[in-house]
């Protein structure tokens, strides 16, 4: 994939009941269809798709006076109560989200409001607070943790605050290597704007084509180039936020001891404290060179040891990714290599960008070889890069074929990595088995640190009926297992509503009290994203 393809602008309007560009939706590859019965047994007949025009939504609970107030703030053309707009803002893109999109009756926000700038966002928050209206900030619509559910909470109505009119490069400081981007700017648009000046941000999560700069910040995103460029929160040097009780602009200098770093309060806050409107980020010159290399390992354990050595040595690839035996097999099946797909072994892809590639590659190669790896050329790494944003299309194809497919992720230390991986895999398999479903669990590592790594799981299951009813208790058991095994409840997907009940076990009662105190101060009426992130208070 060329850098121009990396930066290519995406259509901001995703398939309403699936991922991405409707034109890119595709049938399952023949090799995958051949492999599925071997893995999952007999597959259930898929549920027919529902046409957008047939979806039934409740009458909007926003009053005429509510809508008139928003129209004064953002213009009447940017207040939308049409059923289509409301359906398109009814949630994110997790598998449960998409399964709900297959139902005739769907819960939606009562209106979609599209502000153009920070002042209009602040005005919308003031209106919502005065009128008792819940607000769900909405960027690219790519959340997979229930962060975009149209929850009213205690309020009479809920609106989706769509930030995608707020786009563009608002400031650029070449000497300091910083850029200011509007929160609604998509990943491709940001990279295109920076490339025109010879720079890049270099943040490429799988949601890159649709997710926004504000969303990256609000969810503490981690991109596929994290080994070289770091997580998104490490790229942020400043932030502007509108809250119901006032505005805040942070990031006066590259380093400070002037009290706690309040930028970190809003990074990962998922819109519960305020609406991020502008983000200042660290940028770097566009790398001129890109080199690929693929590796094979006898098993996941030896591959993980290789990644640990690279992470602890430093100065390695821009991208490094380990797929376990199960994921390697399915990846090979997708490109028609059935014979190799049935063989054992794990795989690693590496991508090098920037300066000193030869030296970094030689050092990394020596470390991977010492851990038992064998170089297998450039091909697999190039194939991965070419399709690295297309995984959700395969997920949708599996759902269309009647196969349940979902992802989850966590992270832990190197010493605990195998224990956590085993705990999650065993819980997934036993959970589906208890529901009478065969499952197939895949795992990869795509983000590494000197002290540990992420674990990203994809699970396929042959559920005969009621996939949501089967998945919800399995997911709860997995969340329990992650906490019990010492993992984080989320490495980069965020908390949303799906993980909120488990956050207290990770950060403790004192941590939860701190979050609630910040919420009370910045959002005293609780209008922002009700039910997200912070666990519900227990009553005696």
PyMOL commands that set and color helices and strands:
alter all, ss='L'
color gray80, all
select helices_A, chain A and resi 3-7+22-24+30-40+52-54+64-74+76-78+83-88+95-100+118-131+187-195+213-218+226-229+232-235+263-266+300-313+325-334+338-341+357-370+379-386+391-400+414-434+467-484+500-522
alter helices_A, ss='H'
color red, helices_A
select strands_A, chain A and resi 79-80+111-113+133-138+157-162+169-173+178-182+199-200+236-243+246-250+275-282+284-285+290-297+319-323+346-353+374-375+404-413+439-445+452-461
alter strands_A, ss='S'
color yellow, strands_A
deselect
rebuild
show_as cartoon
